[in-house]
Amino acid sequence: MQILDVSLQSESEINQTTSKKPYLVRVSGNRIQLEYLKNKRKPFVPMISPGFQAKGGDPLLRAIGIKQGTVIDMTAGWCVDASRIACSGCNIIAFENNPLVYVLTQNAIEHCQSPLIKQRLDLRHADSIQALQSNAIDADVIYMDPMFPSYKRDAASPKPITLLRDLVDHTQDMHSFDRMFELAMNSNVRRVIIKRPHHQPAIERGKVGEIKSKQIRYDLYYPRQ
Ligand SMILES: C[S@@+](CC[C@H](N)C(=O)[O-])C[C@H]1O[C@@H](n2cnc3c(N)ncnc32)[C@H](O)[C@@H]1O
């Protein structure tokens, strides 16, 4: 638990009623899960599903536009998108700066049944802005899915995105997004993709196209043009 900067406590040491934290991170064998202390929601165990196999018409994969090569995901989260990209044939380096999200997602990757995902998805605990500034990473595509303040909350359902909103400071996220975009547009990759909900306006500067699905839009950019 070094990354989280916490010490392990046994079951008997945990005082769930007086804890000020809303969550408990439970390590059971080699599985890590998040339990809610303030309500009776089911524990959250992130899953990386090999069920997300590449389908010809998958809008995310159409936006990525390559079937082999390297993709950088600057905003890994639960790696739902990154694992779809890995299954399509690309190698993917995914950066996550939130230590708890990283630990849970890394654990999910270790337990995932797909050898493809294990081979091709390289999740790193790092700030993607710093990583791109300090290393010349050779990649073909940069992908980002920043957290927008308007993602809907649904108190009844502990959907992964709702939980991410609780765990991640999205105001900071929005601030770093401008820098992410600037770095990506000054990189040597062939294309940059930004995922957005339909109601979020795109950055028009440099935009060359978009691919839409029911709720999501992928905005396409060619850097250095
Ligand atoms: C909307 S979520 C991404 C969800 C992801 N696409 C998925 O499939 O699960 C955005 C994530 O980006 C992470 N993030 C934001 N800024 C970052 C940065 N500078 N470096 C690395 N991760 C960052 C947040 O902690 C959050 O987990």
The ligand as an SDF file (V2000), in Angstrom:
LIG
                    3D

 27 29  0  0  0  0  0  0  0  0999 V2000
  -13.0670   10.3480  -17.1390 C   0  0  0  0  0  0  0  0  0  0  0  0
  -11.7880    9.4470  -16.3920 S   0  0  0  0  0  0  0  0  0  0  0  0
  -11.2290    8.3660  -17.7000 C   0  0  0  0  0  0  0  0  0  0  0  0
  -12.0280    7.1070  -17.8280 C   0  0  0  0  0  0  0  0  0  0  0  0
  -11.3670    6.1310  -18.7810 C   0  0  0  0  0  0  0  0  0  0  0  0
  -11.4430    6.5800  -20.1430 N   0  0  0  0  0  0  0  0  0  0  0  0
  -11.9460    4.7170  -18.6610 C   0  0  0  0  0  0  0  0  0  0  0  0
  -12.1410    4.0750  -19.6910 O   0  0  0  0  0  0  0  0  0  0  0  0
  -12.1490    4.2470  -17.5340 O   0  0  0  0  0  0  0  0  0  0  0  0
  -10.4270   10.5500  -16.2800 C   0  0  0  0  0  0  0  0  0  0  0  0
   -9.2370    9.9790  -15.5040 C   0  0  0  0  0  0  0  0  0  0  0  0
   -8.0640   10.7330  -15.8350 O   0  0  0  0  0  0  0  0  0  0  0  0
   -7.2700   10.8430  -14.6930 C   0  0  0  0  0  0  0  0  0  0  0  0
   -6.3740   12.0060  -14.9030 N   0  0  0  0  0  0  0  0  0  0  0  0
   -6.7030   13.3140  -14.9410 C   0  0  0  0  0  0  0  0  0  0  0  0
   -5.6220   14.0870  -15.1800 N   0  0  0  0  0  0  0  0  0  0  0  0
   -4.5740   13.2260  -15.3090 C   0  0  0  0  0  0  0  0  0  0  0  0
   -3.1870   13.4080  -15.5550 C   0  0  0  0  0  0  0  0  0  0  0  0
   -2.6580   14.6360  -15.7260 N   0  0  0  0  0  0  0  0  0  0  0  0
   -2.3950   12.3100  -15.6120 N   0  0  0  0  0  0  0  0  0  0  0  0
   -2.9200   11.0650  -15.4500 C   0  0  0  0  0  0  0  0  0  0  0  0
   -4.2250   10.8340  -15.1960 N   0  0  0  0  0  0  0  0  0  0  0  0
   -5.0420   11.9010  -15.1340 C   0  0  0  0  0  0  0  0  0  0  0  0
   -8.2730   11.0260  -13.5580 C   0  0  0  0  0  0  0  0  0  0  0  0
   -7.7080   10.6910  -12.3060 O   0  0  0  0  0  0  0  0  0  0  0  0
   -9.3900   10.0600  -13.9890 C   0  0  0  0  0  0  0  0  0  0  0  0
   -9.2050    8.7870  -13.4280 O   0  0  0  0  0  0  0  0  0  0  0  0
  1  2  1  0
  2  3  1  0
  2 10  1  0
  3  4  1  0
  4  5  1  0
  5  6  1  0
  5  7  1  0
  7  8  2  0
  7  9  1  0
 10 11  1  0
 11 12  1  0
 11 26  1  0
 12 13  1  0
 13 14  1  0
 13 24  1  0
 14 15  1  0
 14 23  1  0
 15 16  2  0
 16 17  1  0
 17 18  1  0
 17 23  2  0
 18 19  1  0
 18 20  2  0
 20 21  1  0
 21 22  2  0
 22 23  1  0
 24 25  1  0
 24 26  1  0
 26 27  1  0
M  CHG  2   2   1   9  -1
M  END
$$$$
